[in-house]
Every structure is written in C-alpha cells, then in structure tokens.
C-alpha cells in the first residue's frame, strides 16, 4: 500500500476556505482506481494546518492520481490558500507479525 500526506498551512483568514476545499474532494478521489481511503486531519495546536492522507493500492495508481486534473486543482488551491505545503509519499512496510 502507498500513501501520501499533503500538509498545508492556511493563509491568514483562509482557514475555512481551505478546509471547504479539502472537504470537496473525498468522493472524487475515492472513485479513482486503487484509492483505498482519503482522510483530512486538523492539527490540534495549529488550527490553521491540515493534513490530507490518501492511501493507494499501487504506486502506479497513486502516480496516475497525481496527473489527474482534480489533484492538480487541489495543488493550485493549496498554493493560493496556503502559506506552506509539503507532500510526503510513503510505502507501507509488509507485516511479518505471526511468523
């Protein structure tokens, strides 16, 4: 499984608009091939900071998602509404529990 974490710090007075934007994508992203889940988290100490987590079955599915128009619009919105953003891509290690 592959995941990405998109962390965005909102510009002053743009927090609600950024949250509304992030909340507008779950259904679109979940319908994409290989999407296993999509969640949004708000930082408890910095209420203007959000992290979007998306999980993908394969690396190829996630890469295709990165090329989709909706993802590009999301990145554009992050640039307009945010003061900072970072994208972290990870692969879940396979479990060896019970061996």
FENSUL-V754378 format. One record per residue. RES is the residue in one letter. PSI is psi in radians with two decimals (999 if undefined). OMEGA is omega in whole degrees, 0 to 359 (* if undefined). Layout:
res=RES psi=PSI omega=OMEGA
res=RES psi=PSI omega=OMEGA
This chain:
res=X psi=2.52 omega=180
res=X psi=2.51 omega=181
res=X psi=2.68 omega=165
res=X psi=2.61 omega=179
res=X psi=2.06 omega=177
res=X psi=1.91 omega=182
res=X psi=2.23 omega=183
res=X psi=2.25 omega=172
res=X psi=2.12 omega=185
res=X psi=2.59 omega=171
res=X psi=2.76 omega=178
res=X psi=2.31 omega=181
res=X psi=0.22 omega=179
res=X psi=0.12 omega=184
res=X psi=-0.86 omega=181
res=X psi=-0.70 omega=180
res=X psi=-0.70 omega=177
res=X psi=-0.78 omega=179
res=X psi=-0.74 omega=177
res=X psi=-0.71 omega=179
res=X psi=-0.83 omega=180
res=X psi=-0.67 omega=180
res=X psi=-0.22 omega=182
res=X psi=-0.13 omega=186
res=X psi=-0.37 omega=188
res=X psi=-0.85 omega=184
res=X psi=-0.71 omega=178
res=X psi=-0.82 omega=183
res=X psi=-0.70 omega=181
res=X psi=-0.41 omega=179
res=X psi=-0.21 omega=181
res=X psi=2.55 omega=180
res=X psi=2.25 omega=175
res=X psi=-0.09 omega=179
res=X psi=2.15 omega=181
res=X psi=-0.32 omega=180
res=X psi=2.79 omega=183
res=X psi=2.13 omega=180
res=X psi=2.70 omega=177
res=X psi=2.31 omega=178
res=X psi=2.54 omega=177
res=X psi=2.32 omega=179
res=X psi=2.25 omega=182
res=X psi=-0.41 omega=182
res=X psi=-0.43 omega=177
res=X psi=1.56 omega=188
res=X psi=-0.16 omega=178
res=X psi=0.15 omega=183
res=X psi=2.29 omega=182
res=X psi=2.60 omega=173
res=X psi=2.18 omega=176
res=X psi=2.28 omega=180
res=X psi=2.20 omega=177
res=X psi=2.34 omega=182
res=X psi=2.42 omega=185
res=X psi=2.50 omega=180
res=X psi=-0.78 omega=181
res=X psi=2.78 omega=177
res=X psi=-0.66 omega=180
res=X psi=-0.70 omega=177
res=X psi=-0.75 omega=181
res=X psi=-0.72 omega=179
res=X psi=-0.67 omega=177
res=X psi=-0.70 omega=177
res=X psi=-0.73 omega=180
res=X psi=-0.44 omega=180
res=X psi=-0.16 omega=182
res=X psi=2.53 omega=179
res=X psi=-0.69 omega=182
res=X psi=-0.68 omega=179
res=X psi=-0.71 omega=179
res=X psi=-0.65 omega=176
res=X psi=-0.71 omega=177
res=X psi=-0.78 omega=179
res=X psi=-0.67 omega=176
res=X psi=-0.73 omega=178
res=X psi=-0.68 omega=178
res=X psi=-0.65 omega=179
res=X psi=-0.65 omega=182
res=X psi=-0.72 omega=186
res=X psi=-0.23 omega=185
res=X psi=2.74 omega=173
res=X psi=-0.36 omega=179
res=X psi=2.64 omega=174
res=X psi=2.64 omega=174
res=X psi=2.56 omega=181
res=X psi=2.18 omega=178
res=X psi=2.21 omega=179
res=X psi=2.31 omega=182
res=X psi=2.83 omega=173
res=X psi=2.33 omega=179
res=X psi=2.25 omega=178
res=X psi=2.53 omega=179
res=X psi=2.55 omega=183
res=X psi=2.40 omega=176
res=X psi=0.30 omega=181
res=X psi=2.43 omega=177
res=X psi=0.09 omega=179
res=X psi=999 omega=*
